């Protein structure tokens, strides 16, 4: 049974929510490449700058780097010398923080066991 609960306690993003964040990061990536950052782009970059070191590096390497569109998740976690599980956990945490920073709380899928 699903119940809403405080999003600070184990927030989980649905696949659609993850795709939404990836779409936003893709747009930011393009705006950075063409050197035309808008307000959302600047806000996302500011949020990413506040992430933990590992979360920040994951987002930068996989989504904001010039070669980001050619990098696989496997390439990123292997180049960072971390496990796939650590990568997924840190990436999820970063996505949650980005969603919260952009005030996208409606995209959270909160489940209570």
Phi and psi in degrees as GROMACS dihedral restraints (atoms count N, CA, C in turn):
[ dihedral_restraints ]
;  ai    aj    ak    al  type     phi  dphi    fc
    3     4     5     6     1   -99.8    20    10
    4     5     6     7     1   133.7    20    10
    6     7     8     9     1  -134.2    20    10
    7     8     9    10     1   143.7    20    10
    9    10    11    12     1   -71.6    20    10
   10    11    12    13     1   142.0    20    10
   12    13    14    15     1  -144.1    20    10
   13    14    15    16     1   174.0    20    10
   15    16    17    18     1   -57.0    20    10
   16    17    18    19     1   125.1    20    10
   18    19    20    21     1   -69.6    20    10
   19    20    21    22     1   -11.3    20    10
   21    22    23    24     1   -76.2    20    10
   22    23    24    25     1   -14.1    20    10
   24    25    26    27     1   -99.7    20    10
   25    26    27    28     1    98.6    20    10
   27    28    29    30     1    55.1    20    10
   28    29    30    31     1    58.4    20    10
   30    31    32    33     1   -71.2    20    10
   31    32    33    34     1   141.7    20    10
   33    34    35    36     1  -127.3    20    10
   34    35    36    37     1   137.7    20    10
   36    37    38    39     1  -100.5    20    10
   37    38    39    40     1   134.8    20    10
   39    40    41    42     1   -67.7    20    10
   40    41    42    43     1   168.1    20    10
   42    43    44    45     1   -59.4    20    10
   43    44    45    46     1   -41.0    20    10
   45    46    47    48     1   -64.1    20    10
   46    47    48    49     1   -38.1    20    10
   48    49    50    51     1   -65.6    20    10
   49    50    51    52     1   -41.6    20    10
   51    52    53    54     1   -62.3    20    10
   52    53    54    55     1   -41.1    20    10
   54    55    56    57     1   -63.8    20    10
   55    56    57    58     1   -36.5    20    10
   57    58    59    60     1   -63.5    20    10
   58    59    60    61     1   -46.1    20    10
   60    61    62    63     1   -64.0    20    10
   61    62    63    64     1   -43.4    20    10
   63    64    65    66     1   -60.8    20    10
   64    65    66    67     1   -38.1    20    10
   66    67    68    69     1   -64.3    20    10
   67    68    69    70     1   -42.9    20    10
   69    70    71    72     1   -63.3    20    10
   70    71    72    73     1   -44.4    20    10
   72    73    74    75     1   -64.8    20    10
   73    74    75    76     1   -35.7    20    10
   75    76    77    78     1   -64.5    20    10
   76    77    78    79     1   -42.9    20    10
   78    79    80    81     1   -63.4    20    10
   79    80    81    82     1   -42.7    20    10
   81    82    83    84     1   -62.1    20    10
   82    83    84    85     1   -43.0    20    10
   84    85    86    87     1   -56.0    20    10
   85    86    87    88     1   -48.1    20    10
   87    88    89    90     1   -63.8    20    10
   88    89    90    91     1   -41.5    20    10
   90    91    92    93     1   -64.9    20    10
   91    92    93    94     1   -36.6    20    10
   93    94    95    96     1   -66.7    20    10
   94    95    96    97     1   -43.5    20    10
   96    97    98    99     1   -61.0    20    10
   97    98    99   100     1   -40.2    20    10
   99   100   101   102     1   -91.2    20    10
  100   101   102   103     1     7.4    20    10
  102   103   104   105     1    53.6    20    10
  103   104   105   106     1    45.9    20    10
  105   106   107   108     1  -133.6    20    10
  106   107   108   109     1    58.2    20    10
  108   109   110   111     1   -65.4    20    10
  109   110   111   112     1   137.6    20    10
  111   112   113   114     1  -105.0    20    10
  112   113   114   115     1  -172.0    20    10
  114   115   116   117     1   -62.6    20    10
  115   116   117   118     1   -42.8    20    10
  117   118   119   120     1   -63.6    20    10
  118   119   120   121     1   -42.4    20    10
  120   121   122   123     1   -58.4    20    10
  121   122   123   124     1   -48.0    20    10
  123   124   125   126     1   -63.5    20    10
  124   125   126   127     1   -37.5    20    10
  126   127   128   129     1   -66.7    20    10
  127   128   129   130     1   -43.2    20    10
  129   130   131   132     1   -62.7    20    10
  130   131   132   133     1   -45.6    20    10
  132   133   134   135     1   -60.0    20    10
  133   134   135   136     1   -40.3    20    10
  135   136   137   138     1   -64.0    20    10
  136   137   138   139     1   -42.3    20    10
  138   139   140   141     1   -63.6    20    10
  139   140   141   142     1   -46.0    20    10
  141   142   143   144     1   -60.4    20    10
  142   143   144   145     1   -38.5    20    10
  144   145   146   147     1   -62.0    20    10
  145   146   147   148     1   -23.6    20    10
  147   148   149   150     1   -92.1    20    10
  148   149   150   151     1    -5.0    20    10
  150   151   152   153     1   -70.9    20    10
  151   152   153   154     1   164.4    20    10
  153   154   155   156     1   -62.2    20    10
  154   155   156   157     1   162.4    20    10
  156   157   158   159     1   -56.4    20    10
  157   158   159   160     1   -45.1    20    10
  159   160   161   162     1   -69.1    20    10
  160   161   162   163     1   -41.8    20    10
  162   163   164   165     1   -63.4    20    10
  163   164   165   166     1   -43.3    20    10
  165   166   167   168     1   -61.3    20    10
  166   167   168   169     1   -45.6    20    10
  168   169   170   171     1   -64.7    20    10
  169   170   171   172     1   -40.2    20    10
  171   172   173   174     1   -60.3    20    10
  172   173   174   175     1   -49.6    20    10
  174   175   176   177     1   -64.3    20    10
  175   176   177   178     1   -43.4    20    10
  177   178   179   180     1   -65.5    20    10
  178   179   180   181     1   -45.8    20    10
  180   181   182   183     1   -69.9    20    10
  181   182   183   184     1   -40.3    20    10
  183   184   185   186     1   -87.8    20    10
  184   185   186   187     1   -29.5    20    10
  186   187   188   189     1  -121.7    20    10
  187   188   189   190     1   -27.2    20    10
  189   190   191   192     1  -113.2    20    10
  190   191   192   193     1   -12.9    20    10
  192   193   194   195     1   -66.1    20    10
  193   194   195   196     1   151.9    20    10
  195   196   197   198     1   -55.7    20    10
  196   197   198   199     1   -35.2    20    10
  198   199   200   201     1   -95.8    20    10
  199   200   201   202     1    13.9    20    10
  201   202   203   204     1   -53.9    20    10
  202   203   204   205     1   -41.0    20    10
  204   205   206   207     1   -65.8    20    10
  205   206   207   208     1   -15.9    20    10
  207   208   209   210     1  -102.1    20    10
  208   209   210   211     1    -1.8    20    10
  210   211   212   213     1   -96.4    20    10
  211   212   213   214     1   131.5    20    10
  213   214   215   216     1   -89.1    20    10
  214   215   216   217     1   163.6    20    10
  216   217   218   219     1   -59.1    20    10
  217   218   219   220     1   -42.3    20    10
  219   220   221   222     1   -60.4    20    10
  220   221   222   223     1   -43.6    20    10
  222   223   224   225     1   -57.9    20    10
  223   224   225   226     1   -44.1    20    10
  225   226   227   228     1   -66.2    20    10
  226   227   228   229     1   -50.0    20    10
  228   229   230   231     1   -70.0    20    10
  229   230   231   232     1   -31.0    20    10
  231   232   233   234     1   -70.3    20    10
  232   233   234   235     1   -39.2    20    10
  234   235   236   237     1   -68.3    20    10
  235   236   237   238     1   -25.3    20    10
  237   238   239   240     1   -88.3    20    10
  238   239   240   241     1    -7.1    20    10
  240   241   242   243     1    58.2    20    10
  241   242   243   244     1    46.3    20    10
  243   244   245   246     1  -126.4    20    10
  244   245   246   247     1   162.5    20    10
  246   247   248   249     1   -75.3    20    10
  247   248   249   250     1   159.8    20    10
  249   250   251   252     1   -60.3    20    10
  250   251   252   253     1   -39.4    20    10
  252   253   254   255     1   -63.0    20    10
  253   254   255   256     1   -44.9    20    10
  255   256   257   258     1   -63.7    20    10
  256   257   258   259     1   -40.0    20    10
  258   259   260   261     1   -60.2    20    10
  259   260   261   262     1   -50.9    20    10
  261   262   263   264     1   -61.7    20    10
  262   263   264   265     1   -42.6    20    10
  264   265   266   267     1   -64.1    20    10
  265   266   267   268     1   -45.3    20    10
  267   268   269   270     1   -69.5    20    10
  268   269   270   271     1   -37.7    20    10
  270   271   272   273     1   -64.3    20    10
  271   272   273   274     1   -44.0    20    10
  273   274   275   276     1   -61.0    20    10
  274   275   276   277     1   -44.0    20    10
  276   277   278   279     1   -61.8    20    10
  277   278   279   280     1   -41.4    20    10
  279   280   281   282     1   -64.0    20    10
  280   281   282   283     1   -43.2    20    10
  282   283   284   285     1   -60.7    20    10
  283   284   285   286     1   -41.7    20    10
  285   286   287   288     1   -61.5    20    10
  286   287   288   289     1   -45.4    20    10
  288   289   290   291     1   -65.8    20    10
  289   290   291   292     1   -38.2    20    10
  291   292   293   294     1   -64.8    20    10
  292   293   294   295     1   -44.3    20    10
  294   295   296   297     1   -61.1    20    10
  295   296   297   298     1   -44.1    20    10
  297   298   299   300     1   -65.1    20    10
  298   299   300   301     1   -42.3    20    10
  300   301   302   303     1   -63.0    20    10
  301   302   303   304     1   -32.6    20    10
  303   304   305   306     1   -90.7    20    10
  304   305   306   307     1     3.7    20    10
  306   307   308   309     1    58.7    20    10
  307   308   309   310     1    43.0    20    10
  309   310   311   312     1   -99.6    20    10
  310   311   312   313     1    44.1    20    10
  312   313   314   315     1   -63.4    20    10
  313   314   315   316     1   -19.7    20    10
  315   316   317   318     1   -71.3    20    10
  316   317   318   319     1   -10.7    20    10
  318   319   320   321     1   -93.2    20    10
  319   320   321   322     1    -0.9    20    10
  321   322   323   324     1   -76.2    20    10
  322   323   324   325     1   141.0    20    10
  324   325   326   327     1  -110.7    20    10
  325   326   327   328     1   103.7    20    10
  327   328   329   330     1  -102.3    20    10
  328   329   330   331     1   127.8    20    10
  330   331   332   333     1  -124.6    20    10
  331   332   333   334     1   141.5    20    10
  333   334   335   336     1  -113.7    20    10
  334   335   336   337     1   126.2    20    10
